[in-house]
Amino acid sequence: MAGMFRKLIASGVAAKVIQEARKPQNQAKIKKMISDFQAKQKGGSGRSRGY
């Protein structure tokens, strides 16, 4: 029973995220966030991994 409610809530949250992602002002924010993340991954963090 609890699993059914969890799936119902998860599908509602996913629908809201997709709905918000379709808005043009949010698309610009998402694209900037992705490019910032990719730049961060390419450049490295500058920290040693300690191997």
N, C-alpha and C positions, 0 to 999 in steps of 0.2 A: 504493500500500500504506500509506504513512504517513498519507494523507488518511483512509483507512478507520479507522485507529487513533484519529486525532484526533476523528473524528465519534463513535466509540464512547465515548471518554472524555468528550466534551462531553455526550452524552446521559446518561451515568451521573451526571455532576455536576448536570445539570438535574433529573434525577429526585430526587436527594438534596435539592436546594434546595426543590423542590416538597413533598417529604415533610416537611422541617423547617418549612416555612411553614404547614403544616396544623395544627401543634401550637398549642394555645391560648396558651401562654406566649410563643411566638414571634410570634403574631399581634399581641399587645399591643405588643411591641417594634417590629414593622414599622409599625403604625399610628402610634406615637409618632415614629418616624424620618421617616415621610412627612409628618406634620403639622409637624415641626420644619423639614424641607426646604422645605415650601410657605411657611411663615412667613418663612423666610430669603429666599426668592425674592420675596415680596411686599414685604418691608421694604427690600430692596436691601442692598448690602454697605457703603454709605457711602463707597465709593471712587470717584474720578473715573475715567472711561473714557479720558481723555486724547485726545479727538478734537480 
